[in-house]
Amino acid sequence: MVNASLNWSSLFGLVLLFWTPFMALAGVEVLSRGGKSKGLLVLIIGRYVFGLLCAGILFFQGWRLDPILQFGQMLLVFGLIAESLYGMSRDNFSLHSDRERYKSVYEWAHANQLSVPKKSITLWYLLTLAGLFIPFGGGLIVLFFALRRFSKVEKLLLELQESL
Protein backbone atom coordinates (compact mmCIF):
# COMPACT_ATOMS: atom_id res chain seq x y z
CA MET A 1 0.00 0.00 0.00
CA VAL A 2 1.30 3.45 -0.92
CA ASN A 3 0.91 6.12 1.70
CA ALA A 4 1.32 9.70 0.58
CA SER A 5 0.03 13.00 1.81
CA LEU A 6 0.74 16.52 0.69
CA ASN A 7 3.14 18.16 3.12
CA TRP A 8 6.36 20.15 2.87
CA SER A 9 8.54 17.13 2.18
CA SER A 10 6.20 15.94 -0.56
CA LEU A 11 6.38 19.37 -2.17
CA PHE A 12 10.19 19.32 -1.98
CA GLY A 13 10.08 15.87 -3.55
CA LEU A 14 8.05 17.27 -6.45
CA VAL A 15 10.46 20.20 -6.82
CA LEU A 16 13.35 17.75 -6.95
CA LEU A 17 11.45 15.54 -9.40
CA PHE A 18 11.05 18.43 -11.84
CA TRP A 19 14.54 19.87 -11.25
CA THR A 20 16.53 16.65 -11.72
CA PRO A 21 15.84 16.17 -15.49
CA PHE A 22 16.65 19.85 -16.14
CA MET A 23 19.92 19.51 -14.25
CA ALA A 24 20.80 16.36 -16.19
CA LEU A 25 19.97 17.97 -19.54
CA ALA A 26 22.15 20.96 -18.67
CA GLY A 27 25.03 18.57 -18.09
CA VAL A 28 24.31 16.76 -21.37
CA GLU A 29 24.33 20.07 -23.23
CA VAL A 30 27.69 21.03 -21.71
CA LEU A 31 29.07 17.56 -22.51
CA SER A 32 27.94 17.86 -26.14
CA ARG A 33 30.13 20.92 -26.66
CA GLY A 34 33.25 18.81 -26.17
CA GLY A 35 36.28 19.71 -24.14
CA LYS A 36 34.83 18.18 -20.98
CA SER A 37 35.90 14.82 -19.63
CA LYS A 38 33.76 11.72 -19.94
CA GLY A 39 33.64 11.66 -16.14
CA LEU A 40 30.95 14.31 -16.50
CA LEU A 41 28.71 11.62 -18.04
CA VAL A 42 29.03 9.52 -14.88
CA LEU A 43 28.19 12.60 -12.80
CA ILE A 44 25.12 13.32 -14.96
CA ILE A 45 23.83 9.76 -14.65
CA GLY A 46 24.51 9.69 -10.90
CA ARG A 47 22.74 12.97 -10.27
CA TYR A 48 19.81 11.89 -12.42
CA VAL A 49 19.32 8.47 -10.83
CA PHE A 50 19.93 9.52 -7.23
CA GLY A 51 17.95 12.74 -7.66
CA LEU A 52 14.94 10.74 -8.78
CA LEU A 53 15.38 8.26 -5.93
CA CYS A 54 15.52 11.08 -3.40
CA ALA A 55 12.50 12.77 -5.00
CA GLY A 56 10.50 9.56 -4.78
CA ILE A 57 11.47 8.94 -1.17
CA LEU A 58 10.59 12.49 -0.19
CA PHE A 59 7.27 12.39 -2.00
CA PHE A 60 6.08 9.01 -0.74
CA GLN A 61 7.73 8.84 2.70
CA GLY A 62 8.12 12.51 3.63
CA TRP A 63 5.00 12.42 5.75
CA ARG A 64 6.90 10.33 8.28
CA LEU A 65 9.48 13.02 8.94
CA ASP A 66 9.13 15.34 11.88
CA PRO A 67 9.24 19.08 11.17
CA ILE A 68 12.95 19.59 11.86
CA LEU A 69 13.85 16.80 9.42
CA GLN A 70 11.51 18.30 6.82
CA PHE A 71 13.33 21.60 7.29
CA GLY A 72 16.63 19.78 6.80
CA GLN A 73 15.34 18.23 3.59
CA MET A 74 14.23 21.66 2.39
CA LEU A 75 17.75 23.01 2.99
CA LEU A 76 19.26 20.08 1.07
CA VAL A 77 16.93 20.49 -1.92
CA PHE A 78 17.48 24.24 -2.10
CA GLY A 79 21.23 23.71 -1.63
CA LEU A 80 21.27 21.26 -4.54
CA ILE A 81 19.38 23.72 -6.73
CA ALA A 82 21.71 26.59 -5.77
CA GLU A 83 24.81 24.48 -6.39
CA SER A 84 23.58 23.27 -9.76
CA LEU A 85 22.54 26.81 -10.81
CA TYR A 86 26.05 27.99 -9.99
CA GLY A 87 27.55 25.14 -12.01
CA MET A 88 25.28 25.87 -14.97
CA SER A 89 26.16 29.57 -14.93
CA ARG A 90 29.86 28.69 -14.72
CA ASP A 91 29.48 26.46 -17.79
CA ASN A 92 27.64 29.23 -19.67
CA PHE A 93 24.46 27.20 -19.92
CA SER A 94 21.18 28.82 -20.85
CA LEU A 95 18.12 27.64 -22.74
CA HIS A 96 19.44 29.54 -25.76
CA SER A 97 23.18 29.06 -25.26
CA ASP A 98 23.74 27.84 -28.83
CA ARG A 99 22.13 31.02 -30.18
CA GLU A 100 24.46 33.12 -28.05
CA ARG A 101 27.62 31.23 -29.00
CA TYR A 102 26.80 30.98 -32.72
CA LYS A 103 25.17 34.37 -33.14
CA SER A 104 26.80 34.96 -36.55
CA VAL A 105 25.46 31.65 -37.90
CA TYR A 106 21.91 32.43 -36.80
CA GLU A 107 22.11 35.97 -38.21
CA TRP A 108 23.43 34.64 -41.53
CA ALA A 109 20.70 31.99 -41.67
CA HIS A 110 18.01 34.55 -40.86
CA ALA A 111 19.32 36.92 -43.54
CA ASN A 112 19.36 34.13 -46.13
CA GLN A 113 16.03 32.69 -44.93
CA LEU A 114 17.56 29.33 -44.08
CA SER A 115 16.80 27.15 -41.10
CA VAL A 116 19.50 26.14 -38.66
CA PRO A 117 19.00 23.22 -36.27
CA LYS A 118 18.43 24.03 -32.61
CA LYS A 119 19.01 21.97 -29.51
CA SER A 120 15.45 22.45 -28.17
CA ILE A 121 16.23 22.01 -24.47
CA THR A 122 12.54 22.45 -23.57
CA LEU A 123 11.44 19.61 -25.86
CA TRP A 124 14.10 17.27 -24.47
CA TYR A 125 13.11 18.26 -20.92
CA LEU A 126 9.50 17.27 -21.61
CA LEU A 127 10.65 14.01 -23.21
CA THR A 128 12.79 13.27 -20.15
CA LEU A 129 9.81 13.91 -17.89
CA ALA A 130 7.71 11.58 -20.05
CA GLY A 131 10.48 8.99 -19.76
CA LEU A 132 9.94 8.91 -15.99
CA PHE A 133 7.02 6.54 -16.53
CA ILE A 134 9.62 3.88 -17.28
CA PRO A 135 11.59 4.20 -14.05
CA PHE A 136 15.14 5.44 -14.62
CA GLY A 137 15.63 3.59 -17.92
CA GLY A 138 13.25 5.76 -19.90
CA GLY A 139 14.83 9.00 -18.79
CA LEU A 140 18.37 7.68 -19.26
CA ILE A 141 17.55 6.59 -22.81
CA VAL A 142 16.16 10.06 -23.55
CA LEU A 143 19.32 11.62 -22.09
CA PHE A 144 21.54 9.51 -24.34
CA PHE A 145 19.49 10.43 -27.41
CA ALA A 146 19.67 14.09 -26.34
CA LEU A 147 23.46 13.80 -26.11
CA ARG A 148 23.62 12.39 -29.65
CA ARG A 149 21.32 15.12 -30.99
CA PHE A 150 23.09 17.94 -29.15
CA SER A 151 26.48 16.71 -30.39
CA LYS A 152 25.25 16.63 -34.01
CA VAL A 153 23.80 20.13 -33.75
CA GLU A 154 26.97 21.43 -32.10
CA LYS A 155 29.15 19.92 -34.84
CA LEU A 156 26.92 21.34 -37.58
CA LEU A 157 26.89 24.81 -36.02
CA LEU A 158 30.66 24.74 -35.65
CA GLU A 159 31.08 23.77 -39.32
CA LEU A 160 28.72 26.54 -40.41
CA GLN A 161 30.57 29.08 -38.29
CA GLU A 162 33.92 28.05 -39.76
CA SER A 163 32.56 28.30 -43.31
CA LEU A 164 31.37 31.89 -42.79
N, C-alpha and C positions, 0 to 999 in steps of 0.2 A: 504494500500500500504506500502511495506517495503522499507525504504530508507537506503541504506548502501553504504559507500565509504571506500576505503582503506586509512586510515590515521593512525597516531600514536596510537590513542585510540583504533581503530579497531585491530591493531596489539597487543596491550596490552590485549585486550579482548580475542584474540586467544591464547596468552601465558597463560592467566588465565584459559581458557577453557581446555588446555592440562595439566596444572599443577594441577588443582583441583582433578581429579580422582587419580593421583599419590599420592597426599597428603592424600586423604581419604584411599587409599589402604595401605599406610604406617601406618596409625592409626589402621586399621583393623589388620595388621600383628602384631603390638605391643599388641593389645587387645587379640589376639589369644594365646599369650604366657601365659596369666594369670597374676595374681598379680596386675593388674590395675583395677581401679574401673569401674563400668558400666557407670559412668558419661562420660567416654571417648567415649562411643558409641553415646551419645547425641552430644558431640562435633564434632565427625566425621560426623554425619548426618547434623548438622548445617553448618559446613564448606563446605560440599559437595553441599548442596542445595543453600546456599547463594553465594558460589563461582561461581556456574553456573549462578545464576541470575545476578550477577555483570558482569560476562563474556559476557552474552547476551546483557545486557544494554550497555556495552562499545562497543561491536561490532556493534550493530545496531543503537545506538544513539550517539556514540562518535563523529561523524562528527559535532554535534551541539556545542560541547565544544570549547571554545576559547583556545588559546595555553597555557595559564597559568594553566587552569584547566586540560588540557591534561597532562601537566608536573606533576601536583598533582596526577593524576591517575597513572602515571608511577611510582612515588615514592611509592604510596600505593601498587601497584602490586609487585614491587621489594621488598618492606618491608615485604609483606606477604610471598614471596618466601624465603627471608632471615630468617624470624622468623620460618617458617616451616622446613627449612634445619637445623637450630639450634636444634629444637625439635627432628627431626629425628636422628641427630647425638647423642643427649643426650640419646635417647632411644635405641642406638646401632642398628639402622636400616640400612640395605644395601640390595641390590638386592639379595645377597647371604648370608644373615645373618644366615640362618639355617645351611648352610655349615660351617660357622665359629664357631657357638656354638656347633654343633654336629660333630666336625671334626673326632673324634674317630669312630663314627658310619659310616660315609662316607668312611673312610679308611678301616674299617673292611669289609664293603659291597663291596668295590672295590677289596680288596684282595680275597674275596670269590666269586667274580663275581655275586653278587646279586644286585638287583635294590632297591633303597630306594626312597620313594616318596619325591617330592620336592614341594615347595609352588608355583613356577612359577609366580612370581610377574608380569613379562612382559605379560604373557598370560591374567592374570586377568585385567591388565591395558587396554589391547586391547578390552577385553570383556566389560569393563566399558565404554570405549569410544563408542563402538557399542551400548551400552544401552542408549546413549544420544538421540538416535532417538525416544525413548519413553520418553518424557520429565520427568526428575527426577525419576519417578517410575522405569524405566528400569535400570538405574545406581544403584539405591538403592537396587533393587532385586539382582543385580550382587554382590554388596558389602556384602549383607547378605549371599549369597552362598559362597563368598570368605571367610567370617568369619568362616563358618561351615567347609570348606575345610582346611583352615589354622589351625583351632583348632584340627581337626583329624590328620593332618600331625604332628603337634607339640606333640600331645599325643603319637603317634606312635614312633616318634624319641626319646622322653623321655623314653618310655618303652624299646626301643632297647639299649639306652645308659645305663640304669640301669641293663640290662641283660648282658652287656659286662663285 
